[in-house]
Amino acid sequence: MVVALAAAYAPAAENGEPKKHYWATSLSGGVEPALLNGLREAIARGDTGWLDIDPQDSAPSITAGNLVLYHVGGNCYLGADCNRFPSAETTGTRWDNSERAIDLYEPIVRKIVIADLVAMIERADKLTLPTAIIGVHVDNVHRLNERAIASLFNEYFAAVDVAKRQGSISQLRQVGYIAKNNPEAFRRALDRRLLSIRPLYQIVENASLDRDGVLDEASQLAQEFGRRYGIPVFLKTFGSDIAHSLMRNGRAIPVPVSQEMAWRMAQLPDIAGVAWSADEGSYHPTLFVQGSAVAMTPLELD
């Protein structure tokens, strides 16, 4: 699917002015048309728009929002993809039928992944408006500590700088990354100045509310991280997840993460938005709810 947005680009605020954000995403085929329409409308009213896609499923055309491109990161796909790496191990998850885990602590492994990331940026640089930010959505970094996260993204920025000097990426192109899950390690990487550039935003998957309406621990960590560093926090929810159980007539009744629960999460402080998919097996949100405006700060640390 070719994605094309006609609205005017709305840049992220860097002067502390709070701005709403809109996150249109799908990693399982094209983005839901309703979410694309919502993105167009958000950009038109001056919000900051993010289009977050897997380029294997959705080929980006000239877009008006900021473009974020997915990479499987700390995993590889069975076959030719995994064959590029020195070794690949079982993930121990439901994704074993199609993926294996690779070791991002190893420099040679990071070098291969970073080459992929730079190649994605180079292709997108020729397709997007020059004012748009292009970011990478690197998955499966939950196994990494703060030093390994810093190594991955510092080496990525160094490789982007080389590509800019060589002319394969525009000199003025703004390039970034997102924080995927693992909010504590990303926060430590910034707190300890191992990373000098903030993520464009934070995603926390499998978000849920307990019976008292309290967010899960990872989402609470992301809230605090986003507040501290002026980073939008997007929660990803799945209807196939069970949030908690209710006791009725002596029986435990499971309560799945519903669309209504996603709406409630989006009203919580320091949550920029919440996306809901019916099943974790298909990362294809059919609902996105905008949340709090974010007082954005420059991406580079002081």
N, C-alpha and C positions, 0 to 999 in steps of 0.2 A: 504494500500500500504506500502511496506517495502522500505525505502530509504537507499541506500548504495552508498557511494562515494569512489572512488578508489584513488583519488589524495592525495598527501602528505599534511599533516596539515601545515598551515601557521599561526603562532601566531601573535597576535596584537603587533605592535611595542610599546615599553614603554620607548624608549630613545629619543623621540621627532622626530624621523625620519618619515616624512610623508608617509603614505601607503594608497593605494586605498582599498576600501571595496566593497564587493559584497553581496547583500541581496537577497537570494532566499526564497520566502515565498508563502504559500497558507494556508488559514484557511477554505477553502471550497474544501476538497478533496486533492488529491496528488498534489505536486508541478509540474508545467508545465515542461515537459522534456527539453525544450529549456533553461529554467532558471537553471535547474540542470546542464546541459552541460556548461552553462556560469559560474556556480559556480566552477565546476571542473577546467575549464580553468583558472579562476581567481586565484584559489589556486595554480595551477601549475606554474603560473608566479610570485608567491610570494605575492599576495594580501591577505587580510584577508577575510575569507569567513564566512557567517552567514546563517544557515539553520533554518528558523523560521516557525514552523508548529504547528498545533493542534494535539496532540497525539491521540485524539479520531478519527481523520480522517487518520493520517499517523503514523504508528508505526515505530519509529526510530530504525534502525539497527546500526552496527558499522559505524560511519561516520568520515569523515576526516576534516570537517569544524567544527566551533563552533555551538553548538546546542541550540536553543531557543525554549521553549515550551509554548504554549498558554494556558491561563486560562481566563474564562469569568469574573473573578474579581468581580467588583461591581455589577454585575448582577448574576442571577442564571437561570438555565433552568427549565421550568415548569415540575412539577412532583416530582420525588424522590429527585432531586438536591435541589429544592426550599424548600422541606419539611424539610430539615436539619436545616433551619434557623428560628429564632424566628418569623420573619415576612418578607414579601416581597411585594413590592408595584409596581404599574404600572410604566413602564419606560416612558410612554408618547411618544413613538416613534414607528416606523414601526416594531420594534422587539417584540412588545407586544404579538404577536401570539405565541412566543416561549420562551420569557424571562421575568423576573421580576427584579426590582431593590432591592438590599439589602443595609444595612447601614454599610459601612466599618468604620464609626466612632465608632461603638460598639465593645468593646474588644471581646465579645463572637463570633461575626461574623468574625472578623479578625482571630481569633483562628482557625475556621473551614477552612477558605480560606488558611491560612498558612499551615495547615496540608496537604491540597491538593497539595500545591506547593512543600513541602518537599518530599511528596510521589512521585511526578513526577521526582524530581531530583534523588531520590534513584533508581528509575527504569532506568533512562537514564544513571546513573553512571555506571551501569553494561553493558551498550551497546555501549558506546562511547569510543574512544581512551583516554587514561589517560591524554594526553596533551590538549584535547579540553576543552574549557570553556562551561559550561552549564548555561543558563540563563532562566529566566521566563519572559513571555510577559503577563502582567496582564492588562486586558482590563477594561474599564468603571471606570477609576479613575478620570474622568474629573470633578466629583462633589466634589473632595477632595481639601482641602487647604494644605499648605505646612506641617503643623504639622501632619495632618492625613496621608499624603504620607510618612512622616518620620516614623510615628508609624508603618505603614504597613511593610515597607521594613526593618526597624531596627529589628522588631520582626521576620521577615523572616530570616534575617541573624543569629539572636540568635538561632532560631530553627535549622538552618543548622549546626551551631556549635555543638549543642547537638547531632544531628545525626552523625556528624563526630566523636565525642567522643565515641558514642555508636557503631561505626563501620559500620553503614548502608550507609554512604557516605565516599568515599575515603578521607583520611586526606589531600592529596595533590591536590584534585580536586579544580579547580578554578570555583567559582559559582558567578553569578551576576543577574542583572535584567535590564530591559529596561524601558525607560520613554515613556509612551504611551499618546500622546496628552498632554494637560495641561502643556505646556512648562514653563509658567510663575511660576506655583506652584512648579515644579521641580527645577527651577532655584533658587527660594527663599529658598527652603529646603537646597540647597547646600550653597547658600550665607550666610545663618544664621547658618551654621554648625549643622543643625538638622540631616543631613545625612553625614556620614563620607566616604561613598563610592559612586563614580560616577556611573551613569548608563552605560551599555555597548554601548548603542546607543539610539537615540531619534527617534520616529516615529511621524509624523503629518499626519493625514488622511484628506481627502477632500481638498487637496492642489489645488490651482488654480492660474492663472495669470489674472490680469485685462487687459483692452484693451491697456494699456501702457507697458505691460510686467512686471508689478510689482507683487510680491508674495502677497498672502493673509496675514493678520496680524499674525495669529498663526504660519505660516511658517517663517515669519520674526523673531518672537520671538525665534523660534527654531534655526534659523541661528545664532543669537547672543549668545544663550545658548551654542550651539555646539562650537562656536569660543572661548568663554570664558573658557570652561572646557575641550577642546580637545575631544569632543564627536562626533562621526559620526551622521549626521542627514539624515534620510531617509524620503522622502515624499511619501505618498500613494495617488494616484489619481484614479478617477473613471470617465469613459466616460458618466455615467448617471448624473454627476454634470454639472451645467451650470456655466461657468466661468464669463461671462458677456454678454452683448447684443450689437449688432451693429444696427445702424439706416440705413435702406435702403428704399428709396421712402416713407419716413414717417412711416415706420413700424419697430418695434423692432425685430431683428432677434437674437434668442438665440445662443450663441457660447458654445458648450459643451467642456469639458476638453478632448482633443484629445491626441493621441499618440505623435503627433508632439509637442504639448504643454509640454508633459512630457520630451521630449528631450531638449526643451528650458530650463525647470526648472533645469535640471541636469547640465547645463552649468553655473548656477549662483554660486557666491562664497559661500563656506561653506555648500554646499549641497553634501553629500556623494553619493547619488543616488536617483532615482525616479522609483517607480513601478506603472504600469497602469493596471487597470482592467476595463472591459467593463461596469460593473454594480455594484453598491454598495451592491446589494443583494447577490453577490457572490464575496467573498474576494479571488479571484483566478487570480493573475496577469499573463498576457501573455507577458508582456514586462518589462524588468528592464534595466535602463540606469545608468551606473556608472557616478559619478560626481567627485568632488574634492578629492584629497588625504587628509588625516587627520593626523596632527602631534599628535599622541596619547601620553597621559601622564599616569602615574600609576593610577589605579582606586581609590586607597585610597588618600584622600585629605592630603596635607602637614600639 
